Amino acid sequence: MDNKFISYRKQIDGFPKFRLISSNNLLIRNIFKSTNQIEFKQQKSQKDYKQLLFIAERWNEIICVLDIARNYMREATCDTYKKKVCNSIYSTRMMHLYTANIWYNSIIDYILQFYYLISNAPDINDGNYAQILKDGKKRNNFIRKQSIPSKDLKEYEQMCNKLNTIEGGNNVKHRRLNLMPRNYRNKNGIGVLPPMSVDEKGRIHFDNKEIIPLSSDRIQKNTETIESLLSKLINTDKIVSAYIKKMQKEYIEQNMK
C-alpha cells in the first residue's frame, strides 16, 4: 500500500471511539437514583423517563452515523478493490470519500434533532412526530435557539459553520458527479451544437458553423484531490468528535453515574 494511505488509515483508526448505550440500563440507573430522595433532590437537571429514552436512542443514532462516515473514509484508503467504480481505483476512492462527506454533513441534523427531542419530549407522540419533523425543516434557526442550551449554542453554530465549508457532498448532490479518472475528463469544455436543419436530400446543415463550448467550470467546480479530501474529512471528524465528547460528558456520563 502507498505510504501516504497507510498514514491516513492510521489517523482514521486513531479517531476517538464512542460506545453505544442501553436505554434499559440508563432508565434503571435513574430509577434507582430517584429512590434515594436526598440524591434525587440534588439532581437539579434530572431528566424524566421519556427524555432519557430519547437521549439513549438518539445518541446511538449519532454514533452510528459517525461510524458510517468513518467506514467510508477508511474504505477510500484500501490498496485494492474487488469491484471498482468505472473500472478505476481512483473513482472508487472518490466514491467512498463523497459518501463519507455526505454522512459527516448529516450529523448536524442528527445532533439538532437530539436537542429538539429532549427539550420537547413531553409534547411529542406518535400522532404529531412526523409533522413536527416536517415543520422543523422550515424553522431550524428557531429550533436551535429554543432547544439548544444557551451555553452550547455558540459552539454548535461554530461546528456547523466549519462543516459547511466542506462542500464536496453538496457538489455531488447538486452538480455533476466528478468521479471519472482525469484522463476521461473533458479539459476544454462541453461542446454545444449550433442550430441545425436538414436539407431536401436529408443532409444535416448547420445554420451557424460556430460552436461555442460551455466551460466545464460553470457546471462543476474543480475536483478535489484524493489527498485533499481525505485531509478535510479527517479534520471534519476532529471537529465533530470534539463536540460529541462534550455531549457525552453532559448527557451520557452524567446519567450513567
Buried (B, 14 or more C-beta within 10 A) or exposed (E): EEEEBEEBBEBBEEBEEBEEBEBEEBBEBBEEBEEEEEEEEEBEEBBEBBBBBBBBBBBBBBBEBBBBBBBBBBBBBBEEBEEBBBEBBBBBBBBBBBBBBBBBBBBBEBBBBBBBBBBBBEEBEEEEEEEBEEEBEEEBEEBBEEBBEEEBBEEBEEBBEBBEEBBBBEBBEEEEEBBBEEEEEEEEBEEEEEEEEEEEEEEEEEEEEEEEEEEBEEEBBEBBEBEEBBBBBBEBBEBBBEBBEBBBEBBBEEBEE
